[in-house]
C-alpha cells in the first residue's frame, strides 16, 4: 500500500487517466473527487463488497436445468 500526505487541492494520478483530488478535510473526514473515464466503475468499498457477495449468491442460485432449456 502506498500512503501519501496530501493537502486540500492536491491530487494523485493513477495510471494515465484517473485523478483523485482532495477537495476538503473536516475533522477525520476527507472529501475526495475522482476524475476517471466513464467506462471505469467507481464504488465505495462497502458497496463493492456487497455487490460481490450478491453476485456470488446469484451464481449459487442458478437453476442449471432451467438455463439449459432456455439455451435449446
PDB file of N, CA, C, O and CB in Angstrom:
ATOM      1  N   UNK A   1       0.846  -1.178   0.000  1.00  0.00           N
ATOM      2  CA  UNK A   1       0.000   0.000   0.000  1.00  0.00           C
ATOM      3  C   UNK A   1       0.887   1.235   0.000  1.00  0.00           C
ATOM      4  O   UNK A   1       1.876   1.316   0.729  1.00  0.00           O
ATOM      5  CB  UNK A   1      -0.960   0.001   1.217  1.00  0.00           C
ATOM      6  N   UNK A   2       0.515   2.171  -0.817  1.00  0.00           N
ATOM      7  CA  UNK A   2       1.196   3.455  -0.878  1.00  0.00           C
ATOM      8  C   UNK A   2       0.439   4.437   0.016  1.00  0.00           C
ATOM      9  O   UNK A   2      -0.763   4.634  -0.166  1.00  0.00           O
ATOM     10  CB  UNK A   2       1.289   3.980  -2.351  1.00  0.00           C
ATOM     11  N   UNK A   3       1.113   5.043   0.960  1.00  0.00           N
ATOM     12  CA  UNK A   3       0.491   6.039   1.840  1.00  0.00           C
ATOM     13  C   UNK A   3       1.077   7.407   1.500  1.00  0.00           C
ATOM     14  O   UNK A   3       2.295   7.582   1.463  1.00  0.00           O
ATOM     15  CB  UNK A   3       0.720   5.687   3.361  1.00  0.00           C
ATOM     16  N   UNK A   4       0.201   8.363   1.254  1.00  0.00           N
ATOM     17  CA  UNK A   4       0.629   9.706   0.873  1.00  0.00           C
ATOM     18  C   UNK A   4       0.008  10.749   1.780  1.00  0.00           C
ATOM     19  O   UNK A   4      -1.072  10.543   2.335  1.00  0.00           O
ATOM     20  CB  UNK A   4       0.267   9.992  -0.580  1.00  0.00           C
ATOM     21  N   UNK A   5       0.689  11.854   1.923  1.00  0.00           N
ATOM     22  CA  UNK A   5       0.129  13.010   2.608  1.00  0.00           C
ATOM     23  C   UNK A   5      -0.198  14.045   1.540  1.00  0.00           C
ATOM     24  O   UNK A   5       0.667  14.429   0.754  1.00  0.00           O
ATOM     25  CB  UNK A   5       1.120  13.586   3.692  1.00  0.00           C
ATOM     26  N   UNK A   6      -1.435  14.490   1.515  1.00  0.00           N
ATOM     27  CA  UNK A   6      -1.888  15.468   0.531  1.00  0.00           C
ATOM     28  C   UNK A   6      -2.655  16.553   1.257  1.00  0.00           C
ATOM     29  O   UNK A   6      -3.226  16.317   2.322  1.00  0.00           O
ATOM     30  CB  UNK A   6      -2.767  14.804  -0.571  1.00  0.00           C
ATOM     31  N   UNK A   7      -2.668  17.738   0.682  1.00  0.00           N
ATOM     32  CA  UNK A   7      -3.432  18.856   1.223  1.00  0.00           C
ATOM     33  C   UNK A   7      -4.623  19.145   0.309  1.00  0.00           C
ATOM     34  O   UNK A   7      -4.688  18.649  -0.816  1.00  0.00           O
ATOM     35  CB  UNK A   7      -2.536  20.119   1.377  1.00  0.00           C
ATOM     36  N   UNK A   8      -5.550  19.943   0.798  1.00  0.00           N
ATOM     37  CA  UNK A   8      -6.707  20.332   0.004  1.00  0.00           C
ATOM     38  C   UNK A   8      -6.233  20.899  -1.338  1.00  0.00           C
ATOM     39  O   UNK A   8      -5.366  21.772  -1.388  1.00  0.00           O
ATOM     40  CB  UNK A   8      -7.578  21.371   0.767  1.00  0.00           C
ATOM     41  N   UNK A   9      -6.813  20.389  -2.408  1.00  0.00           N
ATOM     42  CA  UNK A   9      -6.443  20.834  -3.755  1.00  0.00           C
ATOM     43  C   UNK A   9      -5.376  19.976  -4.408  1.00  0.00           C
ATOM     44  O   UNK A   9      -5.213  20.012  -5.627  1.00  0.00           O
ATOM     45  CB  UNK A   9      -5.967  22.246  -3.705  1.00  0.00           C
ATOM     46  N   UNK A  10      -4.648  19.204  -3.611  1.00  0.00           N
ATOM     47  CA  UNK A  10      -3.629  18.311  -4.164  1.00  0.00           C
ATOM     48  C   UNK A  10      -4.292  17.090  -4.795  1.00  0.00           C
ATOM     49  O   UNK A  10      -5.440  16.771  -4.486  1.00  0.00           O
ATOM     50  CB  UNK A  10      -2.626  17.876  -3.067  1.00  0.00           C
ATOM     51  N   UNK A  11      -3.567  16.413  -5.675  1.00  0.00           N
ATOM     52  CA  UNK A  11      -4.144  15.245  -6.327  1.00  0.00           C
ATOM     53  C   UNK A  11      -3.113  14.140  -6.480  1.00  0.00           C
ATOM     54  O   UNK A  11      -1.914  14.337  -6.283  1.00  0.00           O
ATOM     55  CB  UNK A  11      -4.713  15.622  -7.688  1.00  0.00           C
ATOM     56  N   UNK A  12      -3.624  12.976  -6.837  1.00  0.00           N
ATOM     57  CA  UNK A  12      -2.816  11.788  -7.102  1.00  0.00           C
ATOM     58  C   UNK A  12      -3.295  11.241  -8.440  1.00  0.00           C
ATOM     59  O   UNK A  12      -4.499  11.196  -8.695  1.00  0.00           O
ATOM     60  CB  UNK A  12      -2.942  10.704  -5.940  1.00  0.00           C
ATOM     61  N   UNK A  13      -2.376  10.831  -9.286  1.00  0.00           N
ATOM     62  CA  UNK A  13      -2.710  10.265 -10.587  1.00  0.00           C
ATOM     63  C   UNK A  13      -2.484   8.756 -10.534  1.00  0.00           C
ATOM     64  O   UNK A  13      -1.441   8.293 -10.071  1.00  0.00           O
ATOM     65  CB  UNK A  13      -1.860  10.919 -11.723  1.00  0.00           C
ATOM     66  N   UNK A  14      -3.479   7.988 -11.016  1.00  0.00           N
ATOM     67  CA  UNK A  14      -3.368   6.529 -11.101  1.00  0.00           C
ATOM     68  C   UNK A  14      -3.420   6.163 -12.580  1.00  0.00           C
ATOM     69  O   UNK A  14      -4.380   6.496 -13.275  1.00  0.00           O
ATOM     70  CB  UNK A  14      -4.517   5.799 -10.281  1.00  0.00           C
ATOM     71  N   UNK A  15      -2.389   5.482 -13.054  1.00  0.00           N
ATOM     72  CA  UNK A  15      -2.322   5.158 -14.476  1.00  0.00           C
ATOM     73  C   UNK A  15      -2.239   6.437 -15.281  1.00  0.00           C
ATOM     74  O   UNK A  15      -1.663   7.433 -14.841  1.00  0.00           O
ATOM     75  CB  UNK A  15      -3.540   4.319 -14.914  1.00  0.00           C
ATOM     76  N   UNK A  16      -2.821   6.394 -16.463  1.00  0.00           N
ATOM     77  CA  UNK A  16      -2.781   7.569 -17.333  1.00  0.00           C
ATOM     78  C   UNK A  16      -4.041   8.414 -17.268  1.00  0.00           C
ATOM     79  O   UNK A  16      -4.050   9.548 -17.747  1.00  0.00           O
ATOM     80  CB  UNK A  16      -2.550   7.142 -18.745  1.00  0.00           C
ATOM     81  N   UNK A  17      -5.123   7.869 -16.673  1.00  0.00           N
ATOM     82  CA  UNK A  17      -6.381   8.582 -16.822  1.00  0.00           C
ATOM     83  C   UNK A  17      -7.276   8.630 -15.588  1.00  0.00           C
ATOM     84  O   UNK A  17      -8.474   8.888 -15.705  1.00  0.00           O
ATOM     85  CB  UNK A  17      -7.128   7.979 -17.910  1.00  0.00           C
ATOM     86  N   UNK A  18      -6.713   8.385 -14.415  1.00  0.00           N
ATOM     87  CA  UNK A  18      -7.501   8.505 -13.183  1.00  0.00           C
ATOM     88  C   UNK A  18      -6.802   9.503 -12.267  1.00  0.00           C
ATOM     89  O   UNK A  18      -5.612   9.380 -11.980  1.00  0.00           O
ATOM     90  CB  UNK A  18      -7.674   7.112 -12.473  1.00  0.00           C
ATOM     91  N   UNK A  19      -7.562  10.486 -11.817  1.00  0.00           N
ATOM     92  CA  UNK A  19      -7.026  11.500 -10.899  1.00  0.00           C
ATOM     93  C   UNK A  19      -7.920  11.554  -9.668  1.00  0.00           C
ATOM     94  O   UNK A  19      -9.143  11.639  -9.776  1.00  0.00           O
ATOM     95  CB  UNK A  19      -6.938  12.909 -11.587  1.00  0.00           C
ATOM     96  N   UNK A  20      -7.296  11.504  -8.506  1.00  0.00           N
ATOM     97  CA  UNK A  20      -8.015  11.646  -7.238  1.00  0.00           C
ATOM     98  C   UNK A  20      -7.576  12.966  -6.619  1.00  0.00           C
ATOM     99  O   UNK A  20      -6.388  13.202  -6.399  1.00  0.00           O
ATOM    100  CB  UNK A  20      -7.735  10.429  -6.263  1.00  0.00           C
ATOM    101  N   UNK A  21      -8.559  13.825  -6.342  1.00  0.00           N
ATOM    102  CA  UNK A  21      -8.291  15.166  -5.837  1.00  0.00           C
ATOM    103  C   UNK A  21      -8.835  15.291  -4.418  1.00  0.00           C
ATOM    104  O   UNK A  21      -9.963  14.877  -4.151  1.00  0.00           O
ATOM    105  CB  UNK A  21      -8.917  16.242  -6.761  1.00  0.00           C
ATOM    106  N   UNK A  22      -8.048  15.855  -3.506  1.00  0.00           N
ATOM    107  CA  UNK A  22      -8.522  16.145  -2.155  1.00  0.00           C
ATOM    108  C   UNK A  22      -9.320  17.450  -2.235  1.00  0.00           C
ATOM    109  O   UNK A  22      -8.764  18.521  -2.477  1.00  0.00           O
ATOM    110  CB  UNK A  22      -7.318  16.255  -1.118  1.00  0.00           C
ATOM    111  N   UNK A  23     -10.628  17.335  -2.027  1.00  0.00           N
ATOM    112  CA  UNK A  23     -11.496  18.513  -2.116  1.00  0.00           C
ATOM    113  C   UNK A  23     -11.614  19.252  -0.799  1.00  0.00           C
ATOM    114  O   UNK A  23     -11.816  20.466  -0.777  1.00  0.00           O
ATOM    115  CB  UNK A  23     -12.866  18.110  -2.585  1.00  0.00           C
ATOM    116  N   UNK A  24     -11.488  18.516   0.305  1.00  0.00           N
ATOM    117  CA  UNK A  24     -11.600  19.162   1.598  1.00  0.00           C
ATOM    118  C   UNK A  24     -11.348  18.191   2.734  1.00  0.00           C
ATOM    119  O   UNK A  24     -11.397  16.974   2.557  1.00  0.00           O
ATOM    120  CB  UNK A  24     -12.958  19.791   1.750  1.00  0.00           C
ATOM    121  N   UNK A  25     -11.080  18.748   3.899  1.00  0.00           N
ATOM    122  CA  UNK A  25     -10.847  17.948   5.103  1.00  0.00           C
ATOM    123  C   UNK A  25     -11.623  18.613   6.241  1.00  0.00           C
ATOM    124  O   UNK A  25     -11.479  19.810   6.492  1.00  0.00           O
ATOM    125  CB  UNK A  25      -9.298  17.833   5.442  1.00  0.00           C
ATOM    126  N   UNK A  26     -12.455  17.808   6.930  1.00  0.00           N
ATOM    127  CA  UNK A  26     -13.187  18.305   8.096  1.00  0.00           C
ATOM    128  C   UNK A  26     -13.029  17.282   9.191  1.00  0.00           C
ATOM    129  O   UNK A  26     -13.608  16.199   9.113  1.00  0.00           O
ATOM    130  CB  UNK A  26     -14.701  18.566   7.775  1.00  0.00           C
ATOM    131  N   UNK A  27     -12.262  17.598  10.205  1.00  0.00           N
ATOM    132  CA  UNK A  27     -12.020  16.648  11.290  1.00  0.00           C
ATOM    133  C   UNK A  27     -11.349  15.394  10.749  1.00  0.00           C
ATOM    134  O   UNK A  27     -10.261  15.452  10.177  1.00  0.00           O
ATOM    135  CB  UNK A  27     -13.337  16.287  12.005  1.00  0.00           C
ATOM    136  N   UNK A  28     -12.018  14.259  10.941  1.00  0.00           N
ATOM    137  CA  UNK A  28     -11.455  12.995  10.466  1.00  0.00           C
ATOM    138  C   UNK A  28     -12.001  12.590   9.101  1.00  0.00           C
ATOM    139  O   UNK A  28     -11.700  11.497   8.622  1.00  0.00           O
ATOM    140  CB  UNK A  28     -11.734  11.898  11.469  1.00  0.00           C
ATOM    141  N   UNK A  29     -12.791  13.442   8.472  1.00  0.00           N
ATOM    142  CA  UNK A  29     -13.345  13.115   7.159  1.00  0.00           C
ATOM    143  C   UNK A  29     -12.595  13.849   6.057  1.00  0.00           C
ATOM    144  O   UNK A  29     -12.257  15.026   6.180  1.00  0.00           O
ATOM    145  CB  UNK A  29     -14.836  13.462   7.102  1.00  0.00           C
ATOM    146  N   UNK A  30     -12.346  13.117   4.979  1.00  0.00           N
ATOM    147  CA  UNK A  30     -11.686  13.681   3.812  1.00  0.00           C
ATOM    148  C   UNK A  30     -12.654  13.581   2.645  1.00  0.00           C
ATOM    149  O   UNK A  30     -13.216  12.514   2.397  1.00  0.00           O
ATOM    150  CB  UNK A  30     -10.335  12.947   3.501  1.00  0.00           C
ATOM    151  N   UNK A  31     -12.854  14.668   1.934  1.00  0.00           N
ATOM    152  CA  UNK A  31     -13.729  14.672   0.767  1.00  0.00           C
ATOM    153  C   UNK A  31     -12.853  14.554  -0.471  1.00  0.00           C
ATOM    154  O   UNK A  31     -11.974  15.383  -0.707  1.00  0.00           O
ATOM    155  CB  UNK A  31     -14.618  15.966   0.716  1.00  0.00           C
ATOM    156  N   UNK A  32     -13.107  13.500  -1.268  1.00  0.00           N
ATOM    157  CA  UNK A  32     -12.315  13.231  -2.460  1.00  0.00           C
ATOM    158  C   UNK A  32     -13.143  13.422  -3.714  1.00  0.00           C
ATOM    159  O   UNK A  32     -14.344  13.153  -3.726  1.00  0.00           O
ATOM    160  CB  UNK A  32     -11.747  11.822  -2.418  1.00  0.00           C
ATOM    161  N   UNK A  33     -12.499  13.884  -4.758  1.00  0.00           N
ATOM    162  CA  UNK A  33     -13.095  13.925  -6.084  1.00  0.00           C
ATOM    163  C   UNK A  33     -12.309  12.964  -6.961  1.00  0.00           C
ATOM    164  O   UNK A  33     -11.084  12.882  -6.862  1.00  0.00           O
ATOM    165  CB  UNK A  33     -13.095  15.380  -6.679  1.00  0.00           C
ATOM    166  N   UNK A  34     -13.015  12.239  -7.817  1.00  0.00           N
ATOM    167  CA  UNK A  34     -12.352  11.258  -8.675  1.00  0.00           C
ATOM    168  C   UNK A  34     -12.698  11.574 -10.124  1.00  0.00           C
ATOM    169  O   UNK A  34     -13.868  11.617 -10.503  1.00  0.00           O
ATOM    170  CB  UNK A  34     -12.775   9.798  -8.303  1.00  0.00           C
ATOM    171  N   UNK A  35     -11.660  11.795 -10.926  1.00  0.00           N
ATOM    172  CA  UNK A  35     -11.834  12.013 -12.359  1.00  0.00           C
ATOM    173  C   UNK A  35     -11.351  10.746 -13.057  1.00  0.00           C
ATOM    174  O   UNK A  35     -10.184  10.368 -12.950  1.00  0.00           O
ATOM    175  CB  UNK A  35     -11.046  13.297 -12.864  1.00  0.00           C
ATOM    176  N   UNK A  36     -12.271  10.095 -13.774  1.00  0.00           N
ATOM    177  CA  UNK A  36     -11.928   8.849 -14.457  1.00  0.00           C
ATOM    178  C   UNK A  36     -12.814   8.703 -15.686  1.00  0.00           C
ATOM    179  O   UNK A  36     -13.881   9.313 -15.757  1.00  0.00           O
ATOM    180  CB  UNK A  36     -12.088   7.620 -13.508  1.00  0.00           C
ATOM    181  N   UNK A  37     -12.382   7.899 -16.657  1.00  0.00           N
ATOM    182  CA  UNK A  37     -13.240   7.650 -17.820  1.00  0.00           C
ATOM    183  C   UNK A  37     -14.565   7.027 -17.386  1.00  0.00           C
ATOM    184  O   UNK A  37     -14.619   6.323 -16.377  1.00  0.00           O
ATOM    185  CB  UNK A  37     -12.525   6.730 -18.834  1.00  0.00           C
ATOM    186  N   UNK A  38     -15.610   7.276 -18.125  1.00  0.00           N
ATOM    187  CA  UNK A  38     -16.946   6.781 -17.780  1.00  0.00           C
ATOM    188  C   UNK A  38     -17.027   5.263 -17.755  1.00  0.00           C
ATOM    189  O   UNK A  38     -17.886   4.701 -17.075  1.00  0.00           O
ATOM    190  CB  UNK A  38     -17.960   7.318 -18.757  1.00  0.00           C
ATOM    191  N   UNK A  39     -16.148   4.593 -18.485  1.00  0.00           N
ATOM    192  CA  UNK A  39     -16.211   3.129 -18.535  1.00  0.00           C
ATOM    193  C   UNK A  39     -15.559   2.458 -17.325  1.00  0.00           C
ATOM    194  O   UNK A  39     -15.539   1.230 -17.239  1.00  0.00           O
ATOM    195  CB  UNK A  39     -15.547   2.634 -19.799  1.00  0.00           C
ATOM    196  N   UNK A  40     -15.034   3.239 -16.402  1.00  0.00           N
ATOM    197  CA  UNK A  40     -14.434   2.693 -15.180  1.00  0.00           C
ATOM    198  C   UNK A  40     -15.433   2.839 -14.041  1.00  0.00           C
ATOM    199  O   UNK A  40     -15.871   3.946 -13.727  1.00  0.00           O
ATOM    200  CB  UNK A  40     -13.087   3.414 -14.836  1.00  0.00           C
ATOM    201  N   UNK A  41     -15.788   1.720 -13.426  1.00  0.00           N
ATOM    202  CA  UNK A  41     -16.715   1.735 -12.299  1.00  0.00           C
ATOM    203  C   UNK A  41     -15.985   2.169 -11.035  1.00  0.00           C
ATOM    204  O   UNK A  41     -14.866   1.733 -10.766  1.00  0.00           O
ATOM    205  CB  UNK A  41     -17.362   0.348 -12.101  1.00  0.00           C
ATOM    206  N   UNK A  42     -16.636   3.032 -10.265  1.00  0.00           N
ATOM    207  CA  UNK A  42     -16.059   3.503  -9.010  1.00  0.00           C
ATOM    208  C   UNK A  42     -17.090   3.276  -7.910  1.00  0.00           C
ATOM    209  O   UNK A  42     -18.215   3.767  -7.997  1.00  0.00           O
ATOM    210  CB  UNK A  42     -15.642   5.018  -9.097  1.00  0.00           C
ATOM    211  N   UNK A  43     -16.705   2.534  -6.881  1.00  0.00           N
ATOM    212  CA  UNK A  43     -17.605   2.215  -5.774  1.00  0.00           C
ATOM    213  C   UNK A  43     -16.913   2.488  -4.453  1.00  0.00           C
ATOM    214  O   UNK A  43     -15.690   2.399  -4.351  1.00  0.00           O
ATOM    215  CB  UNK A  43     -18.068   0.747  -5.846  1.00  0.00           C
ATOM    216  N   UNK A  44     -17.705   2.821  -3.435  1.00  0.00           N
ATOM    217  CA  UNK A  44     -17.180   2.780  -2.069  1.00  0.00           C
ATOM    218  C   UNK A  44     -16.926   1.310  -1.756  1.00  0.00           C
ATOM    219  O   UNK A  44     -17.632   0.441  -2.268  1.00  0.00           O
ATOM    220  CB  UNK A  44     -18.182   3.445  -1.019  1.00  0.00           C
ATOM    221  N   UNK A  45     -15.947   1.024  -0.939  1.00  0.00           N
ATOM    222  CA  UNK A  45     -15.556  -0.362  -0.677  1.00  0.00           C
ATOM    223  C   UNK A  45     -16.717  -1.199  -0.148  1.00  0.00           C
ATOM    224  O   UNK A  45     -16.898  -2.338  -0.579  1.00  0.00           O
ATOM    225  CB  UNK A  45     -14.407  -0.400   0.312  1.00  0.00           C
ATOM    226  N   UNK A  46     -17.502  -0.656   0.775  1.00  0.00           N
ATOM    227  CA  UNK A  46     -18.597  -1.445   1.346  1.00  0.00           C
ATOM    228  C   UNK A  46     -19.658  -1.785   0.298  1.00  0.00           C
ATOM    229  O   UNK A  46     -20.271  -2.850   0.357  1.00  0.00           O
ATOM    230  CB  UNK A  46     -19.241  -0.688   2.508  1.00  0.00           C
ATOM    231  N   UNK A  47     -19.871  -0.887  -0.655  1.00  0.00           N
ATOM    232  CA  UNK A  47     -20.821  -1.160  -1.735  1.00  0.00           C
ATOM    233  C   UNK A  47     -20.250  -2.229  -2.667  1.00  0.00           C
ATOM    234  O   UNK A  47     -20.963  -3.149  -3.067  1.00  0.00           O
ATOM    235  CB  UNK A  47     -21.144   0.139  -2.527  1.00  0.00           C
ATOM    236  N   UNK A  48     -18.977  -2.111  -3.008  1.00  0.00           N
ATOM    237  CA  UNK A  48     -18.319  -3.094  -3.875  1.00  0.00           C
ATOM    238  C   UNK A  48     -18.380  -4.492  -3.257  1.00  0.00           C
ATOM    239  O   UNK A  48     -18.682  -5.468  -3.944  1.00  0.00           O
ATOM    240  CB  UNK A  48     -16.852  -2.690  -4.129  1.00  0.00           C
ATOM    241  N   UNK A  49     -18.093  -4.582  -1.966  1.00  0.00           N
ATOM    242  CA  UNK A  49     -18.132  -5.889  -1.291  1.00  0.00           C
ATOM    243  C   UNK A  49     -19.539  -6.474  -1.295  1.00  0.00           C
ATOM    244  O   UNK A  49     -19.696  -7.686  -1.442  1.00  0.00           O
ATOM    245  CB  UNK A  49     -17.626  -5.761   0.152  1.00  0.00           C
ATOM    246  N   UNK A  50     -20.569  -5.637  -1.135  1.00  0.00           N
ATOM    247  CA  UNK A  50     -21.953  -6.114  -1.174  1.00  0.00           C
ATOM    248  C   UNK A  50     -22.307  -6.623  -2.572  1.00  0.00           C
ATOM    249  O   UNK A  50     -22.975  -7.649  -2.705  1.00  0.00           O
ATOM    250  CB  UNK A  50     -22.924  -4.989  -0.754  1.00  0.00           C
ATOM    251  N   UNK A  51     -21.873  -5.928  -3.592  1.00  0.00           N
ATOM    252  CA  UNK A  51     -22.117  -6.369  -4.968  1.00  0.00           C
ATOM    253  C   UNK A  51     -21.464  -7.725  -5.210  1.00  0.00           C
ATOM    254  O   UNK A  51     -22.078  -8.617  -5.795  1.00  0.00           O
ATOM    255  CB  UNK A  51     -21.584  -5.329  -5.979  1.00  0.00           C
ATOM    256  N   UNK A  52     -20.213  -7.882  -4.758  1.00  0.00           N
ATOM    257  CA  UNK A  52     -19.508  -9.155  -4.931  1.00  0.00           C
ATOM    258  C   UNK A  52     -20.236 -10.285  -4.209  1.00  0.00           C
ATOM    259  O   UNK A  52     -20.368 -11.385  -4.745  1.00  0.00           O
ATOM    260  CB  UNK A  52     -18.064  -9.044  -4.415  1.00  0.00           C
ATOM    261  N   UNK A  53     -20.706 -10.015  -2.996  1.00  0.00           N
ATOM    262  CA  UNK A  53     -21.426 -11.023  -2.221  1.00  0.00           C
ATOM    263  C   UNK A  53     -22.703 -11.447  -2.941  1.00  0.00           C
ATOM    264  O   UNK A  53     -22.994 -12.637  -3.055  1.00  0.00           O
ATOM    265  CB  UNK A  53     -21.759 -10.488  -0.819  1.00  0.00           C
ATOM    266  N   UNK A  54     -23.459 -10.468  -3.425  1.00  0.00           N
ATOM    267  CA  UNK A  54     -24.703 -10.770  -4.125  1.00  0.00           C
ATOM    268  C   UNK A  54     -24.449 -11.525  -5.428  1.00  0.00           C
ATOM    269  O   UNK A  54     -25.227 -12.408  -5.791  1.00  0.00           O
ATOM    270  CB  UNK A  54     -25.468  -9.486  -4.411  1.00  0.00           C
ATOM    271  N   UNK A  55     -23.378 -11.191  -6.128  1.00  0.00           N
ATOM    272  CA  UNK A  55     -23.036 -11.916  -7.352  1.00  0.00           C
ATOM    273  C   UNK A  55     -22.704 -13.377  -7.057  1.00  0.00           C
ATOM    274  O   UNK A  55     -23.113 -14.271  -7.799  1.00  0.00           O
ATOM    275  CB  UNK A  55     -21.857 -11.243  -8.055  1.00  0.00           C
ATOM    276  N   UNK A  56     -21.967 -13.617  -5.983  1.00  0.00           N
ATOM    277  CA  UNK A  56     -21.633 -14.998  -5.611  1.00  0.00           C
ATOM    278  C   UNK A  56     -22.882 -15.775  -5.229  1.00  0.00           C
ATOM    279  O   UNK A  56     -23.022 -16.943  -5.592  1.00  0.00           O
ATOM    280  CB  UNK A  56     -20.629 -15.017  -4.450  1.00  0.00           C
ATOM    281  N   UNK A  57     -23.787 -15.139  -4.503  1.00  0.00           N
ATOM    282  CA  UNK A  57     -25.035 -15.790  -4.113  1.00  0.00           C
ATOM    283  C   UNK A  57     -25.887 -16.100  -5.344  1.00  0.00           C
ATOM    284  O   UNK A  57     -26.526 -17.150  -5.406  1.00  0.00           O
ATOM    285  CB  UNK A  57     -25.820 -14.902  -3.128  1.00  0.00           C
ATOM    286  N   UNK A  58     -25.897 -15.204  -6.308  1.00  0.00           N
ATOM    287  CA  UNK A  58     -26.690 -15.411  -7.517  1.00  0.00           C
ATOM    288  C   UNK A  58     -26.172 -16.615  -8.306  1.00  0.00           C
ATOM    289  O   UNK A  58     -26.958 -17.371  -8.877  1.00  0.00           O
ATOM    290  CB  UNK A  58     -26.668 -14.148  -8.395  1.00  0.00           C
ATOM    291  N   UNK A  59     -24.872 -16.788  -8.336  1.00  0.00           N
ATOM    292  CA  UNK A  59     -24.289 -17.927  -9.052  1.00  0.00           C
ATOM    293  C   UNK A  59     -24.730 -19.233  -8.404  1.00  0.00           C
ATOM    294  O   UNK A  59     -25.002 -20.208  -9.104  1.00  0.00           O
ATOM    295  CB  UNK A  59     -22.746 -17.831  -9.072  1.00  0.00           C
ATOM    296  N   UNK A  60     -24.802 -19.261  -7.092  1.00  0.00           N
ATOM    297  CA  UNK A  60     -25.199 -20.474  -6.384  1.00  0.00           C
ATOM    298  C   UNK A  60     -26.686 -20.778  -6.540  1.00  0.00           C
ATOM    299  O   UNK A  60     -27.115 -21.910  -6.318  1.00  0.00           O
ATOM    300  CB  UNK A  60     -24.857 -20.348  -4.917  1.00  0.00           C
ATOM    301  N   UNK A  61     -27.471 -19.773  -6.919  1.00  0.00           N
ATOM    302  CA  UNK A  61     -28.920 -19.947  -7.039  1.00  0.00           C
ATOM    303  C   UNK A  61     -29.374 -20.223  -8.472  1.00  0.00           C
ATOM    304  O   UNK A  61     -30.574 -20.267  -8.742  1.00  0.00           O
ATOM    305  CB  UNK A  61     -29.624 -18.719  -6.519  1.00  0.00           C
ATOM    306  N   UNK A  62     -28.431 -20.407  -9.387  1.00  0.00           N
ATOM    307  CA  UNK A  62     -28.792 -20.662 -10.776  1.00  0.00           C
ATOM    308  C   UNK A  62     -29.374 -22.063 -10.906  1.00  0.00           C
ATOM    309  O   UNK A  62     -28.804 -23.036 -10.413  1.00  0.00           O
ATOM    310  CB  UNK A  62     -27.568 -20.492 -11.703  1.00  0.00           C
ATOM    311  N   UNK A  63     -30.509 -22.147 -11.573  1.00  0.00           N
ATOM    312  CA  UNK A  63     -31.125 -23.430 -11.873  1.00  0.00           C
ATOM    313  C   UNK A  63     -30.558 -23.885 -13.224  1.00  0.00           C
ATOM    314  O   UNK A  63     -30.996 -23.424 -14.278  1.00  0.00           O
ATOM    315  CB  UNK A  63     -32.712 -23.329 -11.899  1.00  0.00           C
ATOM    316  N   UNK A  64     -29.588 -24.786 -13.176  1.00  0.00           N
ATOM    317  CA  UNK A  64     -28.878 -25.225 -14.373  1.00  0.00           C
ATOM    318  C   UNK A  64     -29.828 -25.861 -15.382  1.00  0.00           C
ATOM    319  O   UNK A  64     -29.704 -25.610 -16.581  1.00  0.00           O
ATOM    320  CB  UNK A  64     -27.775 -26.209 -14.000  1.00  0.00           C
ATOM    321  N   UNK A  65     -30.757 -26.666 -14.932  1.00  0.00           N
ATOM    322  CA  UNK A  65     -31.699 -27.316 -15.843  1.00  0.00           C
ATOM    323  C   UNK A  65     -32.560 -26.283 -16.576  1.00  0.00           C
ATOM    324  O   UNK A  65     -32.781 -26.405 -17.781  1.00  0.00           O
ATOM    325  CB  UNK A  65     -32.595 -28.299 -15.072  1.00  0.00           C
ATOM    326  N   UNK A  66     -33.041 -25.281 -15.867  1.00  0.00           N
ATOM    327  CA  UNK A  66     -33.842 -24.228 -16.499  1.00  0.00           C
ATOM    328  C   UNK A  66     -33.010 -23.463 -17.510  1.00  0.00           C
ATOM    329  O   UNK A  66     -33.495 -23.116 -18.587  1.00  0.00           O
ATOM    330  CB  UNK A  66     -34.407 -23.264 -15.444  1.00  0.00           C
ATOM    331  N   UNK A  67     -31.755 -23.200 -17.164  1.00  0.00           N
ATOM    332  CA  UNK A  67     -30.860 -22.490 -18.081  1.00  0.00           C
ATOM    333  C   UNK A  67     -30.611 -23.302 -19.342  1.00  0.00           C
ATOM    334  O   UNK A  67     -30.598 -22.747 -20.441  1.00  0.00           O
ATOM    335  CB  UNK A  67     -29.531 -22.173 -17.394  1.00  0.00           C
ATOM    336  N   UNK A  68     -30.412 -24.613 -19.200  1.00  0.00           N
ATOM    337  CA  UNK A  68     -30.202 -25.489 -20.365  1.00  0.00           C
ATOM    338  C   UNK A  68     -31.419 -25.463 -21.274  1.00  0.00           C
ATOM    339  O   UNK A  68     -31.277 -25.418 -22.496  1.00  0.00           O
ATOM    340  CB  UNK A  68     -29.906 -26.938 -19.916  1.00  0.00           C
ATOM    341  N   UNK A  69     -32.619 -25.490 -20.691  1.00  0.00           N
ATOM    342  CA  UNK A  69     -33.815 -25.487 -21.522  1.00  0.00           C
ATOM    343  C   UNK A  69     -33.975 -24.172 -22.272  1.00  0.00           C
ATOM    344  O   UNK A  69     -34.500 -24.161 -23.386  1.00  0.00           O
ATOM    345  CB  UNK A  69     -35.043 -25.750 -20.672  1.00  0.00           C
ATOM    346  N   UNK A  70     -33.534 -23.069 -21.685  1.00  0.00           N
ATOM    347  CA  UNK A  70     -33.596 -21.775 -22.362  1.00  0.00           C
ATOM    348  C   UNK A  70     -32.629 -21.692 -23.537  1.00  0.00           C
ATOM    349  O   UNK A  70     -32.893 -21.005 -24.524  1.00  0.00           O
ATOM    350  CB  UNK A  70     -33.300 -20.661 -21.378  1.00  0.00           C
ATOM    351  N   UNK A  71     -31.505 -22.402 -23.421  1.00  0.00           N
ATOM    352  CA  UNK A  71     -30.474 -22.325 -24.458  1.00  0.00           C
ATOM    353  C   UNK A  71     -30.733 -23.265 -25.622  1.00  0.00           C
ATOM    354  O   UNK A  71     -30.035 -23.202 -26.634  1.00  0.00           O
ATOM    355  CB  UNK A  71     -29.127 -22.630 -23.864  1.00  0.00           C
ATOM    356  N   UNK A  72     -31.726 -24.134 -25.495  1.00  0.00           N
ATOM    357  CA  UNK A  72     -32.032 -25.064 -26.594  1.00  0.00           C
ATOM    358  C   UNK A  72     -32.756 -24.393 -27.717  1.00  0.00           C
ATOM    359  O   UNK A  72     -33.084 -25.037 -28.713  1.00  0.00           O
ATOM    360  CB  UNK A  72     -32.854 -26.219 -26.099  1.00  0.00           C
TER     361      UNK A  72
END
